[in-house]
Amino acid sequence: MQTWRRPLFSHRRPNEKQPRMPQPILSTSRLRFDKWRHEDADLLFAIHSSPLIQRGYPFPTSAWTRNAVLERLRRYMGEHERQGLTKWKLSLLDGTFVGRAGWSPWGHQIEIGYAVLPEFQGKGIAMEAAFALMEWAQARRSEDLVGFCLVGNYRSKSILERIGMKYEYDRVISEAMHAFYRLSR
Ligand SMILES: CC(C)(COP(=O)(O)OP(=O)(O)OC[C@H]1O[C@@H](n2cnc3c(N)ncnc32)[C@H](O)[C@@H]1OP(=O)(O)O)[C@@H](O)C(=O)NCCC(=O)NCCS
């Protein structure tokens, strides 16, 4: 079995000055969305190695090998470079990493998605991120906006409904039944 390497960030001493943060792609009163960097693999792994988070997806945590995480990181970086959107890195304004949130191409539409680290859940972070993402997409994109989640993922359903998406039907995606939502434009 492959083992995960020590986090890259642990080499920084506690009192060492934080590097200046770049301009975020999008921000809210509490959150910032940033593009991913090659050295962020540990952060992405931290999300998807959590069984609590993987309950929201049809794949077990064991599917998130080092190679799978690196591949996903490359996909996110490529989507951002080529299409100007992706599931961005999500942090508090002070740079504390809390998860990922954003849009991905879904055929001719774009699909919203979010995942919040367990210790930051239940504080309205996903809802705040999702509202900001809707505003961002409505202002900048013309595609239909879609979202989907496992049929039993009531938190995600609540978010999709609160941001104005309309439930269409249940359908199989990645071999699991999902509730599918859309905001037609
Ligand atoms: C779904 C997820 C992103 C929600 O993140 P979050 O920041 O905790 O969500 P929020 O605090 O903004 O709350 C969203 C909704 O979930 C409810 N909720 C959040 N935490 C809850 C908890 N511990 N118990 C019950 N309900 C909870 C909120 O009440 C809210 O619903 P409401 O507006 O009807 O009250 C998070 O649980 C997660 O990362 N899950 C795993 C990944 C996932 O499922 N992603 C979506 C895939 S489609």
The ligand as an SDF file (V2000), in Angstrom:
LIG
                    3D

 48 50  0  0  0  0  0  0  0  0999 V2000
  -22.4580   18.8980    2.5240 C   0  0  0  0  0  0  0  0  0  0  0  0
  -21.3960   19.7660    3.1950 C   0  0  0  0  0  0  0  0  0  0  0  0
  -20.5370   20.4270    2.1180 C   0  0  0  0  0  0  0  0  0  0  0  0
  -22.1130   20.8390    4.0370 C   0  0  0  0  0  0  0  0  0  0  0  0
  -21.0890   21.7010    4.5660 O   0  0  0  0  0  0  0  0  0  0  0  0
  -21.3610   22.6580    5.8160 P   0  0  0  0  0  0  0  0  0  0  0  0
  -20.4270   23.8020    5.7460 O   0  0  0  0  0  0  0  0  0  0  0  0
  -21.3690   21.8520    7.0540 O   0  0  0  0  0  0  0  0  0  0  0  0
  -22.8510   23.1150    5.5050 O   0  0  0  0  0  0  0  0  0  0  0  0
  -23.6140   24.3500    6.1450 P   0  0  0  0  0  0  0  0  0  0  0  0
  -23.1380   24.5840    7.5470 O   0  0  0  0  0  0  0  0  0  0  0  0
  -23.5490   25.4860    5.1860 O   0  0  0  0  0  0  0  0  0  0  0  0
  -25.0780   23.7870    6.2070 O   0  0  0  0  0  0  0  0  0  0  0  0
  -25.7260   23.2980    5.0570 C   0  0  0  0  0  0  0  0  0  0  0  0
  -27.0010   22.6080    5.4620 C   0  0  0  0  0  0  0  0  0  0  0  0
  -26.6880   21.4220    6.1760 O   0  0  0  0  0  0  0  0  0  0  0  0
  -27.2160   21.4710    7.5100 C   0  0  0  0  0  0  0  0  0  0  0  0
  -26.1920   20.9420    8.4100 N   0  0  0  0  0  0  0  0  0  0  0  0
  -24.8960   21.2850    8.4450 C   0  0  0  0  0  0  0  0  0  0  0  0
  -24.2860   20.6070    9.4120 N   0  0  0  0  0  0  0  0  0  0  0  0
  -25.2100   19.8230    9.9880 C   0  0  0  0  0  0  0  0  0  0  0  0
  -25.2050   18.8690   11.0390 C   0  0  0  0  0  0  0  0  0  0  0  0
  -24.0940   18.5900   11.7310 N   0  0  0  0  0  0  0  0  0  0  0  0
  -26.3480   18.2260   11.3340 N   0  0  0  0  0  0  0  0  0  0  0  0
  -27.4720   18.4930   10.6490 C   0  0  0  0  0  0  0  0  0  0  0  0
  -27.5590   19.3760    9.6470 N   0  0  0  0  0  0  0  0  0  0  0  0
  -26.4470   20.0340    9.3370 C   0  0  0  0  0  0  0  0  0  0  0  0
  -27.4410   22.9340    7.7740 C   0  0  0  0  0  0  0  0  0  0  0  0
  -28.4510   23.1230    8.7520 O   0  0  0  0  0  0  0  0  0  0  0  0
  -27.8530   23.4420    6.4160 C   0  0  0  0  0  0  0  0  0  0  0  0
  -29.1990   23.1390    6.1130 O   0  0  0  0  0  0  0  0  0  0  0  0
  -30.3680   24.2230    6.3610 P   0  0  0  0  0  0  0  0  0  0  0  0
  -29.9920   25.4550    5.6340 O   0  0  0  0  0  0  0  0  0  0  0  0
  -31.5700   23.5460    5.8000 O   0  0  0  0  0  0  0  0  0  0  0  0
  -30.3980   24.4340    7.8270 O   0  0  0  0  0  0  0  0  0  0  0  0
  -20.5020   18.9550    4.1690 C   0  0  0  0  0  0  0  0  0  0  0  0
  -21.3240   18.2160    5.0240 O   0  0  0  0  0  0  0  0  0  0  0  0
  -19.5640   18.0290    3.4420 C   0  0  0  0  0  0  0  0  0  0  0  0
  -18.4550   18.3890    3.0880 O   0  0  0  0  0  0  0  0  0  0  0  0
  -20.0140   16.7810    3.2160 N   0  0  0  0  0  0  0  0  0  0  0  0
  -19.2140   15.8030    2.4980 C   0  0  0  0  0  0  0  0  0  0  0  0
  -19.0300   16.1650    1.0480 C   0  0  0  0  0  0  0  0  0  0  0  0
  -20.3430   16.3460    0.3510 C   0  0  0  0  0  0  0  0  0  0  0  0
  -21.3210   15.6680    0.6240 O   0  0  0  0  0  0  0  0  0  0  0  0
  -20.3440   17.2790   -0.6060 N   0  0  0  0  0  0  0  0  0  0  0  0
  -21.4780   17.4920   -1.4490 C   0  0  0  0  0  0  0  0  0  0  0  0
  -21.4530   16.4610   -2.5250 C   0  0  0  0  0  0  0  0  0  0  0  0
  -22.7310   16.7860   -3.6830 S   0  0  0  0  0  0  0  0  0  0  0  0
  1  2  1  0
  2  3  1  0
  2  4  1  0
  2 36  1  0
  4  5  1  0
  5  6  1  0
  6  7  2  0
  6  8  1  0
  6  9  1  0
  9 10  1  0
 10 11  2  0
 10 12  1  0
 10 13  1  0
 13 14  1  0
 14 15  1  0
 15 16  1  0
 15 30  1  0
 16 17  1  0
 17 18  1  0
 17 28  1  0
 18 19  1  0
 18 27  1  0
 19 20  2  0
 20 21  1  0
 21 22  1  0
 21 27  2  0
 22 23  1  0
 22 24  2  0
 24 25  1  0
 25 26  2  0
 26 27  1  0
 28 29  1  0
 28 30  1  0
 30 31  1  0
 31 32  1  0
 32 33  2  0
 32 34  1  0
 32 35  1  0
 36 37  1  0
 36 38  1  0
 38 39  2  0
 38 40  1  0
 40 41  1  0
 41 42  1  0
 42 43  1  0
 43 44  2  0
 43 45  1  0
 45 46  1  0
 46 47  1  0
 47 48  1  0
M  END
$$$$
